[in-house]
């Protein structure tokens, strides 16, 4: 334990590497995770799915803290077993004891299975399955199977998205533990297109059959209405984007499943309205009075939902595409996104390693980006020195987002990722 | 006014993975930029092939999608074989490339039967071939794409390779061939999407379709500077 903590301290000083101390600890003591997590009164709650893991985990953590619980989590987006072990090391005392009530962990779909084999979660929340980084996870069906494994290892309650066929389908093979659902009202379904709707299935799309514990029934830009316990609650949100409003419904359903009758409803809604976006997920960084919004896009469904969620008018749109292993080496996915919605307002800049590919993609939708600049630092500089005061919205892949945040940190205050 | 060129997209619901939608979009846009009108007809399971089809496009799918379309594709087999023999241009990528061959023995032990338009056989392997590919074709020049497939495909004597692999694996990782051609049918493992990255192939398919329909094809010189830059960058990327 002390060794792990020392490594954690050393890597912090070096300035990076959230997973290394966990790796060291895991090598030395493979039962570390299960042993440390076992005594938590509310057990371990895990959140997984293709899109929305980080924001939903943040929501669940904040909602539980708002209910007075001490919550452990892995907030660095380092969502693998080792990252989890690393974060825990920072939160145990010298005797290896945790003082928390519950651990709320974001699990990567692939590494999640390994984690739940070591540590059985009491509660699990499964958000969605989209095609994502096929070069890494293979096919969508195999991703669904991985999430299925997480559900099967759950000892308490499984919370599922009733409107995602592959997620809702998991319920049929779960035996002995309760299953609850979150969902959207049928009138809002067309605001949440899935992969299967891209190629002409849209017309026969319908809401899932299961009754939802929490239902998203109405939304506009910064306000959403949720129905639970037979009543509707309208909440002002600091999160933007329709998909984050659905993530909020998921988080509400999950917290209700974890706490049962103990939930203080008023506190729950109050906390919900205060939750701010996670880094790079709708995060706004202000430079010289000019708001710069970073919106992470990782896959066709996420990009389509993001385009659908935000009005491009009155905004300088930037798209930043990298193709490192954490982004998807294969950039084919850009061709599964329709960019028509950006045509009228235009695209100010494309940047990132694959800026040229993005430029080509946009031209096939009759959109001609004003600037193509592969280097994100130069791209930012050009935008900020253009004399325009329009807010900037940057759709960016994962590593492009990290780069942009780093450059922005030299110009303005940027919250630390920890 | 003459009827628009009829593009036929095979099984877009089941076989639509890895951005192959970009191939259809590219054909549509380039036809428009060349001054022609075109329309896309989707052929779903149970549908008939439009009798006026000028160009057929098909993409990759998941194993489950491939299983779903297998028997329906066999129903269309005789028509597809006749059209291919007659010279109709077609582009089949990945999953449908495999099913345009004779058989696909999957790594899980299933045997999928193809329509045999292309003289190729495919055998699945537990290890997927994944990564950027550069191949060279005498006719089309450097062909750039991205592969992600478990099948190892070998060509029979009735099929010619689309290109020779310079970087990457291609059909099977051993004989350096990539893709297959028979008459005006092109099969390939390359996503990317293939056609926007490789406009020489796109315009070849377009010119063949126009030639067959109108007896001539008048293609304009298009501004390919964005394409050139995207290709230049793609060539610098690791596997």
Interface residues (C-beta under 8 A of the other chain):
Chain A: X131 X134 X135 X138 X139 X140 X141 X196 X198 X199 X200 X201 X300 X323 X329 X330 X331 X332 X333 X334 X335 X336 X353 X354 X355 X356 X357 X359 X360 X361 X363 X364 X365 X366 X372 X374
Chain B: X12 X13 X16 X17 X18 X19 X20 X21 X22 X25 X26 X29 X42 X62 X63 X64 X128 X130 X131 X132 X146 X148 X191 X192 X193 X196 X197 X226 X227 X229 X230 X232 X233 X234 X237 X238
